[in-house]
């Protein structure tokens, strides 16, 4: 079977497996999380037990960090709708011959039947939604632990992924309740005064500097958007994203969803990361249970936040309910 990396257009060579590490006797995973600086693969190996959310919401949990979003939080987020402006966050894409979309097929059918029959058109659309072109949310079945040796999020076995779809952690799990709550934009491009060059690295200090500049703080249950400003110029060969050292930050802040105008990983990986070459996806999804919303269009959102003088808003994301799917194209709606 082809790997995600092969799907994204590059071969994975020289990879070695990493067993799920166990915290040293008497050591607190939370203490390790606070003390370890993640500079390379070995550091990430050591801090992994403290990052994991396995068992946090019970052995059968399939929602992961979406558990943080409570009904009370949704009601509180609804109060952020004041001006009535709606900003769509999906990239607009052609249904046929779209650049960067793999296995795209499209057929349009027109029919002109005589009355009393109807006339109109129907179409058939096919494509792989994962990648750097389409705005989509990754289901928690999308990425396994290294080589699948510890299964998927919360320890579910990879045998649950079948030719008929994923029997556990499919996108329909999050589609059953939707993703509705407080959205927060951390505008790193605005903080830096310009769009970041593709391949740039975003660190926790950048996230906190944006918080201070915008007078907002990311907290429990937030749907977090991080703008680097390069949008579609971020691709697999060269793309801006979060450094692995942001993973403890995301866990401690209890973010419910992570999104950016790229795929949130740095391409190519920073020095020191050979095995954990895409640490945000490789750790956030299978260990934190953190859904990643890839390739959102944050330009209009950035402008509206400046106009409203606030970087928090009501957000609604509605994944489709195709049982067992590994992703869903979505059009997140930010409402002010």
C-alpha positions as CSV (number, residue, x, y, z in Angstrom):
1,X,0.0,0.0,0.0
2,X,1.3,3.5,-0.8
3,X,2.2,5.7,2.2
4,X,0.9,9.2,2.9
5,X,4.4,10.4,2.0
6,X,4.2,8.6,-1.4
7,X,0.7,10.1,-1.9
8,X,2.2,13.6,-1.2
9,X,4.9,13.0,-3.8
10,X,8.0,12.0,-2.0
11,X,9.6,8.7,-1.1
12,X,10.2,7.8,2.5
13,X,13.7,6.4,2.8
14,X,15.8,5.4,5.8
15,X,13.0,5.5,8.3
16,X,13.3,3.6,11.5
17,X,10.5,2.6,13.9
18,X,10.1,4.2,17.3
19,X,8.5,2.1,20.1
20,X,6.1,4.0,22.2
21,X,8.3,5.2,25.1
22,X,7.4,4.6,28.8
23,X,8.1,7.2,31.4
24,X,10.8,6.4,33.9
25,X,9.8,5.0,37.2
26,X,8.5,7.7,39.5
27,X,8.7,10.4,36.8
28,X,5.6,12.5,36.1
29,X,4.7,12.7,32.4
30,X,3.4,16.2,33.1
31,X,6.7,17.2,34.7
32,X,8.6,15.8,31.6
33,X,6.3,17.9,29.4
34,X,7.2,21.1,31.2
35,X,11.0,20.5,31.2
36,X,11.9,18.8,27.9
37,X,12.9,21.1,25.1
38,X,12.0,19.4,21.8
39,X,15.0,19.9,19.5
40,X,15.3,16.6,17.7
41,X,13.9,13.1,17.4
42,X,15.3,11.9,20.7
43,X,13.7,14.8,22.6
44,X,10.4,14.0,21.0
45,X,10.7,10.3,21.9
46,X,11.3,11.2,25.5
47,X,8.3,13.6,25.8
48,X,5.9,11.5,23.9
49,X,4.3,9.8,27.0
50,X,3.4,13.2,28.4
51,X,1.9,14.4,25.1
52,X,-0.4,11.4,24.8
53,X,-4.1,11.7,25.5
54,X,-4.7,8.0,25.3
55,X,-7.3,7.0,28.0
56,X,-7.9,10.5,29.0
57,X,-11.6,10.2,28.1
58,X,-11.9,6.5,28.5
59,X,-10.7,3.4,26.5
60,X,-13.5,3.7,23.9
61,X,-13.1,7.4,23.2
62,X,-13.0,8.3,19.5
63,X,-13.5,12.1,19.7
64,X,-10.1,13.0,21.1
65,X,-9.6,16.7,21.8
66,X,-13.1,17.5,20.5
67,X,-14.2,16.4,24.0
68,X,-13.0,19.7,25.3
69,X,-15.8,21.5,23.5
70,X,-18.8,21.4,25.8
71,X,-22.4,22.7,25.3
72,X,-21.6,25.6,27.6
73,X,-18.7,26.5,25.5
74,X,-20.8,26.5,22.3
75,X,-23.3,28.8,24.0
76,X,-20.6,31.1,25.1
77,X,-19.1,31.1,21.5
78,X,-22.5,32.0,20.1
79,X,-22.3,35.3,22.0
80,X,-19.4,36.3,19.8
81,X,-21.8,36.8,16.9
82,X,-22.4,40.5,17.0
83,X,-22.0,42.2,13.6
84,X,-23.5,39.3,11.5
85,X,-20.5,39.0,9.1
86,X,-19.7,35.6,7.8
87,X,-16.3,34.6,6.4
88,X,-15.9,31.3,4.6
89,X,-12.5,29.7,5.2
90,X,-12.4,27.1,2.5
91,X,-10.3,27.6,-0.6
92,X,-12.4,27.8,-3.7
93,X,-11.4,24.9,-6.1
94,X,-12.4,23.9,-9.6
95,X,-14.1,20.5,-9.7
96,X,-12.1,19.5,-12.8
97,X,-8.4,19.8,-13.6
98,X,-7.4,21.5,-10.3
99,X,-3.7,21.9,-9.7
100,X,-2.3,19.8,-6.9
101,X,-5.4,17.5,-6.6
102,X,-4.7,13.8,-7.0
103,X,-6.9,11.2,-8.7
104,X,-9.4,13.9,-9.7
105,X,-12.2,12.7,-11.9
106,X,-15.2,14.7,-13.1
107,X,-18.2,14.0,-15.3
108,X,-21.1,16.3,-16.0
109,X,-24.3,15.0,-17.4
110,X,-27.1,17.2,-18.8
111,X,-30.6,15.8,-19.5
112,X,-33.4,17.5,-21.5
113,X,-36.4,15.3,-21.0
114,X,-39.8,16.3,-22.3
115,X,-42.4,17.3,-19.9
116,X,-43.8,16.1,-17.5
117,X,-40.2,14.9,-16.8
118,X,-37.6,17.4,-15.5
119,X,-34.6,18.8,-17.2
120,X,-31.3,19.6,-15.5
121,X,-27.8,18.3,-14.9
122,X,-26.0,16.0,-12.4
123,X,-22.3,15.4,-12.0
124,X,-19.9,12.9,-10.5
125,X,-16.9,14.2,-8.5
126,X,-13.9,12.1,-7.4
127,X,-10.6,13.1,-5.8
128,X,-8.2,12.5,-2.9
129,X,-8.8,15.3,-0.4
130,X,-5.6,14.9,1.6
131,X,-2.7,17.1,0.4
132,X,-2.0,20.7,0.0
133,X,-4.8,21.9,-2.3
134,X,-8.2,21.2,-0.7
135,X,-9.5,22.5,2.6
136,X,-10.2,19.3,4.6
137,X,-10.3,17.9,8.1
138,X,-8.3,14.8,8.9
139,X,-10.1,12.1,10.8
140,X,-8.3,10.5,13.7
141,X,-7.9,7.3,11.7
142,X,-5.8,9.1,9.1
143,X,-2.4,8.7,10.8
144,X,-1.1,5.7,12.7
145,X,1.6,5.5,15.3
146,X,5.0,4.8,13.7
147,X,4.6,1.8,11.4
148,X,1.3,1.2,13.1
149,X,3.0,-0.8,15.8
150,X,0.9,0.8,18.6
151,X,-2.2,1.2,16.5
152,X,-4.1,4.4,16.1
153,X,-5.3,7.1,18.5
154,X,-6.3,5.6,21.9
155,X,-4.8,2.3,21.0
156,X,-7.4,1.2,18.4
157,X,-5.8,-1.4,16.1
158,X,-5.0,-0.6,12.5
159,X,-6.9,-3.7,11.6
160,X,-10.0,-1.5,12.1
161,X,-9.1,0.2,8.8
162,X,-10.6,-2.1,6.2
163,X,-11.3,-1.9,2.4
164,X,-14.8,-0.9,3.3
165,X,-13.6,2.1,5.4
166,X,-12.4,2.6,9.0
167,X,-14.5,0.9,11.6
168,X,-13.0,3.2,14.3
169,X,-12.1,6.9,14.3
170,X,-13.7,7.6,10.9
171,X,-14.7,11.2,10.1
172,X,-18.4,10.4,10.8
173,X,-17.5,10.4,14.5
174,X,-16.8,14.1,14.5
175,X,-19.6,14.6,11.9
176,X,-22.2,13.3,14.3
177,X,-21.9,16.4,16.5
178,X,-20.1,18.8,14.2
179,X,-17.3,21.2,15.3
180,X,-18.9,24.3,16.8
181,X,-17.3,26.7,19.2
182,X,-14.9,29.6,19.7
183,X,-12.4,30.2,16.9
184,X,-9.1,32.0,17.5
185,X,-6.8,33.4,14.9
186,X,-3.1,33.8,15.7
187,X,-1.9,35.9,12.8
188,X,1.8,35.2,12.6
189,X,2.1,36.9,9.2
190,X,0.7,40.2,10.7
191,X,3.0,39.9,13.6
192,X,6.0,39.6,11.3
193,X,4.7,42.4,9.0
194,X,4.5,40.2,6.0
195,X,3.8,36.6,4.8
196,X,6.3,34.1,6.0
197,X,8.4,32.6,3.3
198,X,7.4,29.0,2.6
199,X,9.6,26.7,4.7
200,X,9.6,29.0,7.7
201,X,9.3,27.6,11.2
202,X,6.8,28.8,13.8
203,X,7.8,28.4,17.4
204,X,5.8,28.7,20.7
205,X,7.3,32.1,21.3
206,X,5.7,33.2,18.0
207,X,2.3,32.0,19.1
208,X,2.6,33.8,22.4
209,X,3.9,37.0,20.8
210,X,0.8,36.9,18.6
211,X,-1.4,36.4,21.6
212,X,0.1,39.4,23.3
213,X,-0.1,41.6,20.2
214,X,-3.8,40.6,19.7
215,X,-4.8,40.6,23.3
216,X,-6.2,37.1,23.1
217,X,-5.3,33.8,24.7
218,X,-5.8,30.3,23.3
219,X,-7.7,28.2,25.8
220,X,-9.5,24.9,26.4
221,X,-11.8,23.9,23.6
222,X,-10.6,26.6,21.1
223,X,-10.5,25.9,17.4
224,X,-7.2,27.4,16.6
225,X,-6.2,29.0,13.3
226,X,-2.6,30.0,12.6
227,X,-1.9,32.3,9.6
228,X,1.5,32.3,8.0
229,X,0.3,34.3,5.0
230,X,1.7,32.2,2.2
231,X,-1.5,30.1,1.6
232,X,-1.3,27.9,-1.5
233,X,2.4,28.7,-1.9
234,X,2.9,26.2,0.9
235,X,3.5,22.8,-0.7
236,X,5.1,19.5,0.3
237,X,8.5,20.4,-1.0
238,X,8.5,23.8,0.8
239,X,6.0,24.8,3.4
240,X,5.7,26.7,6.6
241,X,4.4,25.1,9.8
242,X,4.8,24.6,13.5
243,X,8.0,23.3,15.1
244,X,7.6,20.1,17.1
245,X,8.2,22.2,20.3
246,X,4.6,23.6,19.7
247,X,3.2,20.2,20.6
248,X,3.4,20.6,24.4
249,X,2.0,24.1,24.0
250,X,-1.0,22.8,22.1
251,X,-1.6,20.0,24.7
252,X,-1.3,22.4,27.7
253,X,-3.7,24.9,26.1
254,X,-6.1,22.1,25.4
255,X,-6.8,23.2,21.8
256,X,-9.7,21.2,20.3
257,X,-8.7,21.6,16.6
258,X,-5.6,22.9,14.8
259,X,-5.7,24.7,11.5
260,X,-3.5,26.9,9.3
261,X,-3.2,28.1,5.7
262,X,-0.8,25.2,5.1
263,X,-0.9,21.7,6.5
264,X,0.7,22.9,9.8
265,X,3.9,21.0,9.4
266,X,7.3,22.4,8.2
267,X,8.5,21.1,4.9
268,X,11.3,20.0,4.7
269,X,11.6,19.1,8.3
270,X,13.9,21.2,10.5
271,X,17.4,19.8,11.3
272,X,17.3,17.1,13.9
273,X,14.0,15.6,12.8
274,X,14.6,12.6,10.5
275,X,12.2,10.0,11.9
276,X,9.6,12.5,13.1
277,X,9.7,14.3,9.7
278,X,6.1,15.6,10.1
279,X,5.7,15.8,13.9
280,X,2.5,17.8,14.0
281,X,0.6,15.3,12.0
282,X,2.5,12.3,13.2
283,X,2.0,13.1,16.9
284,X,-1.1,15.4,17.1
285,X,-3.4,13.0,15.4
286,X,-2.5,9.6,16.8
287,X,-1.2,10.6,20.2
288,X,-3.1,13.8,21.2
289,X,-6.2,12.9,19.3
290,X,-6.1,16.4,17.8
291,X,-7.9,16.9,14.5
292,X,-6.0,18.9,11.9
293,X,-7.9,21.2,9.5
294,X,-5.6,21.7,6.5
295,X,-5.3,24.5,4.0
296,X,-7.8,27.0,5.2
297,X,-8.0,30.4,3.5
298,X,-7.3,32.9,6.3
299,X,-6.8,36.1,4.2
300,X,-10.4,37.5,4.5
301,X,-10.5,36.3,8.1
302,X,-7.3,38.3,8.9
303,X,-8.8,41.5,7.4
304,X,-12.1,41.0,9.2
305,X,-10.4,40.5,12.6
306,X,-8.6,43.8,12.1
307,X,-11.9,45.5,11.2
308,X,-13.6,44.0,14.2
309,X,-10.6,44.6,16.5
310,X,-10.9,41.1,17.8
311,X,-9.3,37.8,16.9
312,X,-12.0,35.5,18.4
313,X,-15.2,34.5,16.7
314,X,-17.9,31.9,16.4
315,X,-16.9,29.0,14.1
316,X,-18.8,26.1,12.6
317,X,-17.2,23.2,10.8
318,X,-19.5,20.4,9.5
319,X,-17.6,17.2,8.4
320,X,-19.6,14.9,6.2
321,X,-21.1,11.7,7.5
322,X,-19.5,9.2,5.2
323,X,-18.9,6.3,7.6
324,X,-15.3,5.2,7.7
325,X,-13.8,8.0,5.6
326,X,-10.3,9.3,6.5
327,X,-11.1,13.0,5.8
328,X,-13.8,15.4,4.8
329,X,-13.7,18.5,2.6
330,X,-15.2,21.3,4.6
331,X,-16.1,25.0,4.3
332,X,-15.6,26.4,7.9
333,X,-17.7,29.4,8.5
334,X,-16.4,32.1,10.9
335,X,-19.1,34.4,12.2
336,X,-18.6,37.8,13.9
